[in-house]
Structures are given as structure tokens and as C-alpha cells.
Amino acid sequence: MSTVKELRRRGALSQQDVATATGISLPTIKRLEGQGRRPHPRTVRALAEFFKVKPDAIAFPGNAS
């Protein structure tokens, strides 16, 4: 499971909730969760700020401590 999906589910948030709160498009959120793609640096920053985690946790799921 992608880190974005894990963080979203822990917060009991929908994909639309995350998209709206971060300004990231819903299709991008879906792609990040479904395909485990590495996001653009601006996307990483927005998601890291929203979820209050280090950017590496978003950019490199499984490798960040």
C-alpha cells in the first residue's frame, strides 16, 4: 500500500478530501495511490505539509525512517 493511501486512511479522509486540502488534482492522488508513482517535488511538499510528515516519507515510501 502506498504511503499516501496509508496516511489518508489513518486520517479517515477520502481522496477528494486530500485533493481539496492540498490543491492536488484528484486524478493525481489516485495515480499516486494506485501505481505507487513518485510524485513531483511540489506534490511531495504539499502532501508532506498536509500529513505532517517528512518529505522523504512521501517521495520514497518504505525507505524513510
Chimera marker file (.cmm) of the C-alpha trace (Angstrom):
<marker_set name="trace">
<marker id="1" x="0.000" y="0.000" z="0.000" r="1" g="1" b="0" radius="0.5"/>
<marker id="2" x="1.303" y="3.461" z="-0.823" r="1" g="1" b="0" radius="0.5"/>
<marker id="3" x="2.262" y="5.811" z="1.963" r="1" g="1" b="0" radius="0.5"/>
<marker id="4" x="-0.221" y="8.388" z="0.692" r="1" g="1" b="0" radius="0.5"/>
<marker id="5" x="-3.037" y="5.860" z="0.938" r="1" g="1" b="0" radius="0.5"/>
<marker id="6" x="-1.913" y="4.751" z="4.411" r="1" g="1" b="0" radius="0.5"/>
<marker id="7" x="-1.749" y="8.316" z="5.696" r="1" g="1" b="0" radius="0.5"/>
<marker id="8" x="-5.080" y="9.172" z="4.136" r="1" g="1" b="0" radius="0.5"/>
<marker id="9" x="-6.797" y="6.146" z="5.649" r="1" g="1" b="0" radius="0.5"/>
<marker id="10" x="-5.306" y="6.795" z="9.099" r="1" g="1" b="0" radius="0.5"/>
<marker id="11" x="-6.885" y="10.213" z="8.967" r="1" g="1" b="0" radius="0.5"/>
<marker id="12" x="-10.214" y="8.772" z="7.754" r="1" g="1" b="0" radius="0.5"/>
<marker id="13" x="-10.007" y="11.020" z="4.698" r="1" g="1" b="0" radius="0.5"/>
<marker id="14" x="-11.259" y="10.464" z="1.179" r="1" g="1" b="0" radius="0.5"/>
<marker id="15" x="-9.089" y="11.002" z="-1.864" r="1" g="1" b="0" radius="0.5"/>
<marker id="16" x="-11.247" y="14.047" z="-2.610" r="1" g="1" b="0" radius="0.5"/>
<marker id="17" x="-10.575" y="15.420" z="0.898" r="1" g="1" b="0" radius="0.5"/>
<marker id="18" x="-6.816" y="15.225" z="0.293" r="1" g="1" b="0" radius="0.5"/>
<marker id="19" x="-7.110" y="16.690" z="-3.201" r="1" g="1" b="0" radius="0.5"/>
<marker id="20" x="-9.171" y="19.628" z="-1.968" r="1" g="1" b="0" radius="0.5"/>
<marker id="21" x="-6.967" y="20.340" z="1.054" r="1" g="1" b="0" radius="0.5"/>
<marker id="22" x="-3.689" y="20.185" z="-0.869" r="1" g="1" b="0" radius="0.5"/>
<marker id="23" x="-4.695" y="21.635" z="-4.223" r="1" g="1" b="0" radius="0.5"/>
<marker id="24" x="-3.517" y="18.440" z="-5.929" r="1" g="1" b="0" radius="0.5"/>
<marker id="25" x="-5.877" y="17.076" z="-8.555" r="1" g="1" b="0" radius="0.5"/>
<marker id="26" x="-7.975" y="14.031" z="-7.731" r="1" g="1" b="0" radius="0.5"/>
<marker id="27" x="-6.565" y="12.072" z="-10.707" r="1" g="1" b="0" radius="0.5"/>
<marker id="28" x="-3.037" y="12.715" z="-9.385" r="1" g="1" b="0" radius="0.5"/>
<marker id="29" x="-3.965" y="11.446" z="-5.914" r="1" g="1" b="0" radius="0.5"/>
<marker id="30" x="-5.486" y="8.335" z="-7.497" r="1" g="1" b="0" radius="0.5"/>
<marker id="31" x="-2.373" y="7.707" z="-9.611" r="1" g="1" b="0" radius="0.5"/>
<marker id="32" x="-0.068" y="8.104" z="-6.616" r="1" g="1" b="0" radius="0.5"/>
<marker id="33" x="-2.079" y="5.621" z="-4.600" r="1" g="1" b="0" radius="0.5"/>
<marker id="34" x="-2.776" y="3.141" z="-7.349" r="1" g="1" b="0" radius="0.5"/>
<marker id="35" x="0.523" y="2.964" z="-9.158" r="1" g="1" b="0" radius="0.5"/>
<marker id="36" x="2.926" y="3.976" z="-6.430" r="1" g="1" b="0" radius="0.5"/>
<marker id="37" x="4.410" y="6.604" z="-8.716" r="1" g="1" b="0" radius="0.5"/>
<marker id="38" x="6.963" y="9.022" z="-7.349" r="1" g="1" b="0" radius="0.5"/>
<marker id="39" x="5.339" y="12.460" z="-7.199" r="1" g="1" b="0" radius="0.5"/>
<marker id="40" x="6.696" y="15.788" z="-8.438" r="1" g="1" b="0" radius="0.5"/>
<marker id="41" x="8.678" y="17.698" z="-5.764" r="1" g="1" b="0" radius="0.5"/>
<marker id="42" x="5.887" y="20.292" z="-5.358" r="1" g="1" b="0" radius="0.5"/>
<marker id="43" x="3.421" y="17.480" z="-4.801" r="1" g="1" b="0" radius="0.5"/>
<marker id="44" x="5.743" y="15.895" z="-2.243" r="1" g="1" b="0" radius="0.5"/>
<marker id="45" x="5.956" y="19.164" z="-0.315" r="1" g="1" b="0" radius="0.5"/>
<marker id="46" x="2.207" y="19.717" z="-0.355" r="1" g="1" b="0" radius="0.5"/>
<marker id="47" x="1.451" y="16.177" z="0.822" r="1" g="1" b="0" radius="0.5"/>
<marker id="48" x="4.198" y="16.232" z="3.474" r="1" g="1" b="0" radius="0.5"/>
<marker id="49" x="2.883" y="19.508" z="4.887" r="1" g="1" b="0" radius="0.5"/>
<marker id="50" x="-0.694" y="18.265" z="4.859" r="1" g="1" b="0" radius="0.5"/>
<marker id="51" x="0.100" y="14.944" z="6.556" r="1" g="1" b="0" radius="0.5"/>
<marker id="52" x="2.784" y="16.481" z="8.798" r="1" g="1" b="0" radius="0.5"/>
<marker id="53" x="5.484" y="14.014" z="7.755" r="1" g="1" b="0" radius="0.5"/>
<marker id="54" x="8.964" y="14.356" z="6.295" r="1" g="1" b="0" radius="0.5"/>
<marker id="55" x="9.020" y="14.742" z="2.502" r="1" g="1" b="0" radius="0.5"/>
<marker id="56" x="11.055" y="11.536" z="2.148" r="1" g="1" b="0" radius="0.5"/>
<marker id="57" x="8.129" y="9.579" z="3.607" r="1" g="1" b="0" radius="0.5"/>
<marker id="58" x="6.081" y="10.652" z="0.587" r="1" g="1" b="0" radius="0.5"/>
<marker id="59" x="8.793" y="10.584" z="-2.087" r="1" g="1" b="0" radius="0.5"/>
<marker id="60" x="10.346" y="7.275" z="-1.071" r="1" g="1" b="0" radius="0.5"/>
<marker id="61" x="7.755" y="5.154" z="0.766" r="1" g="1" b="0" radius="0.5"/>
<marker id="62" x="9.346" y="2.314" z="2.655" r="1" g="1" b="0" radius="0.5"/>
<marker id="63" x="12.781" y="3.944" z="2.684" r="1" g="1" b="0" radius="0.5"/>
<marker id="64" x="12.125" y="6.873" z="5.024" r="1" g="1" b="0" radius="0.5"/>
<marker id="65" x="12.632" y="6.368" z="8.718" r="1" g="1" b="0" radius="0.5"/>
<link id1="1" id2="2" r="1" g="1" b="0" radius="0.2"/>
<link id1="2" id2="3" r="1" g="1" b="0" radius="0.2"/>
<link id1="3" id2="4" r="1" g="1" b="0" radius="0.2"/>
<link id1="4" id2="5" r="1" g="1" b="0" radius="0.2"/>
<link id1="5" id2="6" r="1" g="1" b="0" radius="0.2"/>
<link id1="6" id2="7" r="1" g="1" b="0" radius="0.2"/>
<link id1="7" id2="8" r="1" g="1" b="0" radius="0.2"/>
<link id1="8" id2="9" r="1" g="1" b="0" radius="0.2"/>
<link id1="9" id2="10" r="1" g="1" b="0" radius="0.2"/>
<link id1="10" id2="11" r="1" g="1" b="0" radius="0.2"/>
<link id1="11" id2="12" r="1" g="1" b="0" radius="0.2"/>
<link id1="12" id2="13" r="1" g="1" b="0" radius="0.2"/>
<link id1="13" id2="14" r="1" g="1" b="0" radius="0.2"/>
<link id1="14" id2="15" r="1" g="1" b="0" radius="0.2"/>
<link id1="15" id2="16" r="1" g="1" b="0" radius="0.2"/>
<link id1="16" id2="17" r="1" g="1" b="0" radius="0.2"/>
<link id1="17" id2="18" r="1" g="1" b="0" radius="0.2"/>
<link id1="18" id2="19" r="1" g="1" b="0" radius="0.2"/>
<link id1="19" id2="20" r="1" g="1" b="0" radius="0.2"/>
<link id1="20" id2="21" r="1" g="1" b="0" radius="0.2"/>
<link id1="21" id2="22" r="1" g="1" b="0" radius="0.2"/>
<link id1="22" id2="23" r="1" g="1" b="0" radius="0.2"/>
<link id1="23" id2="24" r="1" g="1" b="0" radius="0.2"/>
<link id1="24" id2="25" r="1" g="1" b="0" radius="0.2"/>
<link id1="25" id2="26" r="1" g="1" b="0" radius="0.2"/>
<link id1="26" id2="27" r="1" g="1" b="0" radius="0.2"/>
<link id1="27" id2="28" r="1" g="1" b="0" radius="0.2"/>
<link id1="28" id2="29" r="1" g="1" b="0" radius="0.2"/>
<link id1="29" id2="30" r="1" g="1" b="0" radius="0.2"/>
<link id1="30" id2="31" r="1" g="1" b="0" radius="0.2"/>
<link id1="31" id2="32" r="1" g="1" b="0" radius="0.2"/>
<link id1="32" id2="33" r="1" g="1" b="0" radius="0.2"/>
<link id1="33" id2="34" r="1" g="1" b="0" radius="0.2"/>
<link id1="34" id2="35" r="1" g="1" b="0" radius="0.2"/>
<link id1="35" id2="36" r="1" g="1" b="0" radius="0.2"/>
<link id1="36" id2="37" r="1" g="1" b="0" radius="0.2"/>
<link id1="37" id2="38" r="1" g="1" b="0" radius="0.2"/>
<link id1="38" id2="39" r="1" g="1" b="0" radius="0.2"/>
<link id1="39" id2="40" r="1" g="1" b="0" radius="0.2"/>
<link id1="40" id2="41" r="1" g="1" b="0" radius="0.2"/>
<link id1="41" id2="42" r="1" g="1" b="0" radius="0.2"/>
<link id1="42" id2="43" r="1" g="1" b="0" radius="0.2"/>
<link id1="43" id2="44" r="1" g="1" b="0" radius="0.2"/>
<link id1="44" id2="45" r="1" g="1" b="0" radius="0.2"/>
<link id1="45" id2="46" r="1" g="1" b="0" radius="0.2"/>
<link id1="46" id2="47" r="1" g="1" b="0" radius="0.2"/>
<link id1="47" id2="48" r="1" g="1" b="0" radius="0.2"/>
<link id1="48" id2="49" r="1" g="1" b="0" radius="0.2"/>
<link id1="49" id2="50" r="1" g="1" b="0" radius="0.2"/>
<link id1="50" id2="51" r="1" g="1" b="0" radius="0.2"/>
<link id1="51" id2="52" r="1" g="1" b="0" radius="0.2"/>
<link id1="52" id2="53" r="1" g="1" b="0" radius="0.2"/>
<link id1="53" id2="54" r="1" g="1" b="0" radius="0.2"/>
<link id1="54" id2="55" r="1" g="1" b="0" radius="0.2"/>
<link id1="55" id2="56" r="1" g="1" b="0" radius="0.2"/>
<link id1="56" id2="57" r="1" g="1" b="0" radius="0.2"/>
<link id1="57" id2="58" r="1" g="1" b="0" radius="0.2"/>
<link id1="58" id2="59" r="1" g="1" b="0" radius="0.2"/>
<link id1="59" id2="60" r="1" g="1" b="0" radius="0.2"/>
<link id1="60" id2="61" r="1" g="1" b="0" radius="0.2"/>
<link id1="61" id2="62" r="1" g="1" b="0" radius="0.2"/>
<link id1="62" id2="63" r="1" g="1" b="0" radius="0.2"/>
<link id1="63" id2="64" r="1" g="1" b="0" radius="0.2"/>
<link id1="64" id2="65" r="1" g="1" b="0" radius="0.2"/>
</marker_set>
